[in-house]
Amino acid sequence: MREVLSRGELQIDGRVLPASNATFVGEVCLDGVAARCVYKPVRGERPLWDFPTGTLAAREVAAYEVSLRAGWQVVPTTVLADGPFGAGMVQEWIDTDDEELVDLVPQGELPTGWRHVLDAWDATERPVSLVHADEPGLRRMALYDVVVNNADRKAGHLLSAGGAVRGCDHGLTFHTDDKLRTVLWGWAGDLLDDEDLEPVQWLLHELSGTGRSALRDLLGGLLDAAELARLGARLRRLAQRRRFPQPPESWRAVPWPIF
């Protein structure tokens, strides 16, 4: 898949109009092999006040590489490649099923097998609770988002496919400031178990060692030195505290819109 996305010829079929940045869907073909894909050209990135202009595509690729190499595998194959509108991010398309992972329920009525995130009021001023499923794939995603400092984990960025959970839209990651905004706060404060900590410790070893590291070299070409250093600091903090973080009081802890 990586080879097809990187070297194939990309044909655009349409555009995702609600997306904040220019986002296209299409098909990429290489030597008779075709794959559906999402394409976000760098030139279509909207300038942001807190992220350097023109860096979102590289952050998406860095987010994929961290997911892949740590063994989480929660991000579809993502590469930097040329397309009809120039260089950008090209990502494997995921066909999703109808499983609900995040929902709003009447306040105080937490479904069995779900976790509570927050209480609020809906558009008709009815008291509701934001909840998400309590299942291993989402737990991995929640921990992964802490590591990459995901500032935009909306419910719509969670993809359920064949029993697995994947995530998309990782352009707002790896900032040097703490910016975690997510709908997956259901494990806040919970202890990390050995299965949680294993990829955290592996990543920390790869990024903090004195020897040559393929992962450090790769991420060094996608992120700046300060961002890479902060990634290491987040990993050390997780390894030391051995807990999911609590929602911060100094900034908004959930994205908007939530879905």
C-alpha positions in Angstrom: 0.0 0.0 0.0 2.8 2.4 0.8 4.4 1.8 -2.6 1.1 2.3 -4.4 0.3 5.5 -2.6 3.9 6.9 -2.9 4.5 6.2 -6.6 1.1 5.7 -8.2 -0.8 8.0 -10.5 -3.5 9.8 -8.6 -6.9 10.6 -10.2 -9.3 12.8 -8.2 -13.0 11.8 -8.0 -14.3 14.5 -5.7 -13.8 16.9 -2.8 -14.7 16.7 0.9 -16.4 20.1 1.2 -16.9 20.2 5.0 -13.2 19.8 5.6 -11.2 22.7 7.0 -8.4 22.2 4.5 -8.6 21.2 0.8 -9.3 17.4 1.0 -9.9 15.3 -2.1 -10.8 11.6 -2.6 -9.8 9.5 -5.5 -7.9 6.5 -6.8 -4.2 5.9 -7.1 -2.9 3.3 -9.5 0.5 1.7 -9.9 1.4 -1.3 -12.2 -2.2 -2.4 -12.4 -2.8 -2.1 -8.7 -5.5 0.5 -7.6 -6.4 1.8 -4.2 -8.9 4.4 -3.0 -7.2 7.3 -1.2 -7.6 10.7 0.5 -5.3 13.5 -0.8 -4.6 16.8 1.0 -2.2 19.0 -0.9 0.1 21.3 1.1 -1.0 24.3 -1.0 -4.6 23.7 0.2 -3.7 24.0 3.9 -5.4 26.9 5.7 -3.0 29.0 7.7 -3.4 28.6 11.5 -2.3 30.9 14.3 -0.6 28.1 16.4 0.8 25.7 13.8 3.5 26.6 11.2 2.0 27.1 7.8 2.6 24.2 5.3 3.4 21.6 8.0 0.2 19.6 8.4 0.9 17.0 5.7 4.2 16.2 7.3 2.6 15.9 10.7 0.0 13.4 9.3 2.9 11.3 8.0 4.7 11.5 11.3 1.5 10.5 13.1 1.2 7.4 10.9 4.8 6.4 11.4 4.5 6.6 15.2 1.4 4.5 15.1 2.9 1.9 12.8 6.3 1.5 14.4 4.9 1.4 18.0 2.5 -1.4 16.9 -0.7 0.6 17.6 -1.7 0.5 13.9 -4.5 3.0 14.5 -3.7 5.2 11.4 -4.3 4.1 7.8 -1.2 4.0 5.6 -0.1 7.6 5.0 2.7 9.0 2.8 4.0 12.3 1.3 3.5 12.2 -2.5 2.8 14.3 -5.6 -0.8 14.8 -6.8 -2.7 17.0 -9.3 -2.3 20.0 -7.0 1.3 19.4 -5.9 2.9 17.6 -3.0 0.7 16.6 -0.1 -0.5 13.8 2.1 -2.0 10.7 0.5 -3.7 8.3 2.8 -5.3 4.9 2.3 -9.1 5.1 2.2 -10.9 3.1 4.9 -14.4 1.7 4.3 -16.3 2.1 7.6 -19.1 0.1 9.2 -22.1 1.5 11.2 -20.7 0.8 14.7 -21.2 3.8 17.0 -18.1 4.7 19.0 -19.1 8.0 20.5 -22.6 9.2 21.3 -24.8 11.6 23.3 -27.2 10.0 25.8 -29.7 11.4 28.3 -27.7 12.6 31.3 -27.3 10.0 34.0 -28.1 7.1 31.6 -24.6 5.6 30.9 -25.0 2.5 28.7 -23.3 -0.7 29.8 -19.9 -1.0 28.2 -19.5 2.7 27.7 -17.5 5.4 29.5 -18.6 8.9 30.6 -16.7 12.0 29.2 -18.8 15.0 30.2 -22.2 16.5 30.8 -23.7 19.2 28.8 -27.0 20.5 27.1 -28.0 19.7 23.6 -29.4 22.2 21.0 -32.9 21.9 22.7 -31.4 22.5 26.2 -31.9 18.9 27.3 -29.2 17.6 29.7 -27.1 15.0 27.9 -23.8 13.1 28.5 -21.0 12.6 26.0 -20.0 8.9 26.2 -17.7 6.6 24.2 -17.4 2.8 23.9 -15.1 1.0 26.4 -13.2 -1.2 24.1 -9.5 -1.9 23.5 -9.2 -0.2 20.1 -10.4 3.1 21.5 -8.2 2.7 24.5 -5.2 2.3 22.2 -6.4 5.4 20.3 -6.7 7.4 23.5 -3.2 6.6 24.5 -1.8 7.2 21.0 -3.4 10.7 21.0 -1.7 11.5 24.3 1.7 10.6 22.7 1.2 12.6 19.5 -0.5 15.5 21.4 -3.5 15.4 19.1 -5.3 18.7 19.3 -8.3 17.6 17.3 -9.7 14.1 18.1 -13.3 14.6 17.0 -15.8 11.7 17.0 -15.9 11.9 13.2 -12.2 11.2 13.1 -12.7 7.7 14.5 -13.3 5.0 11.9 -14.8 1.6 12.8 -13.9 -1.0 10.2 -14.2 -4.8 10.5 -13.8 -4.7 14.3 -10.8 -2.4 14.2 -10.6 1.2 15.1 -8.6 3.6 12.9 -8.2 7.4 13.1 -7.8 10.1 10.5 -7.0 13.8 10.3 -3.8 14.0 12.3 -2.5 17.3 11.0 -2.9 19.1 14.4 -0.3 16.9 16.2 3.2 17.2 17.8 2.9 20.8 18.9 5.5 21.8 21.5 2.7 23.1 23.8 0.3 20.7 25.5 -2.8 20.8 23.2 -4.6 17.5 23.8 -8.2 17.9 22.8 -10.2 14.7 22.4 -13.6 13.1 22.9 -11.8 10.0 24.5 -11.4 11.2 28.1 -13.2 8.2 29.5 -10.0 6.7 30.8 -8.7 9.9 32.4 -6.6 9.1 35.5 -6.7 5.3 35.0 -3.5 3.3 35.5 -1.7 2.2 32.4 -1.1 -1.6 32.2 1.9 -3.4 30.8 0.3 -3.6 27.4 -0.2 0.1 27.3 3.3 0.9 28.5 5.2 -1.5 26.1 4.9 0.7 23.0 5.5 3.9 25.1 8.7 2.5 26.4 9.8 1.3 23.0 9.2 4.7 21.5 11.1 6.3 24.3 14.1 4.0 23.9 14.2 4.7 20.1 14.0 8.5 20.5 16.2 8.9 23.6 19.0 6.5 22.9 22.5 7.6 22.0 22.9 5.3 19.1 21.5 5.6 15.6 17.7 5.3 15.4 15.8 4.9 12.1 12.7 6.3 13.8 14.5 9.4 15.1 16.0 10.0 11.7 12.6 9.6 10.0 10.7 11.9 12.4 13.6 14.4 12.2 12.8 14.9 8.6 9.1 15.6 9.3 9.1 17.5 12.6 11.5 20.2 14.0 13.9 19.6 16.8 11.8 21.2 19.5 8.7 19.1 18.5 10.8 15.9 18.5 12.1 16.8 22.0 8.6 17.4 23.3 7.5 14.1 22.0 10.3 12.5 24.0 9.2 14.5 27.1 5.6 13.3 26.8 6.8 9.7 26.5 8.9 10.0 29.6 6.0 11.6 31.5 3.7 8.7 30.6 6.3 6.1 31.5 6.9 7.8 34.9 3.3 8.5 35.9 1.9 5.3 34.4 -1.6 6.9 34.1 -3.8 8.4 31.5 -3.7 12.2 31.9 -6.6 14.2 33.4 -8.4 16.9 31.3 -6.5 20.2 31.7 -8.0 23.2 33.4 -5.9 25.7 31.4 -7.4 25.1 27.9 -10.5 23.5 26.3 -10.1 19.8 26.6 -12.5 18.7 23.8 -12.6 19.7 20.2 -15.3 21.7 18.5 -17.5 20.6 16.9 -17.4 17.4 18.9 -18.7 15.2 16.1 
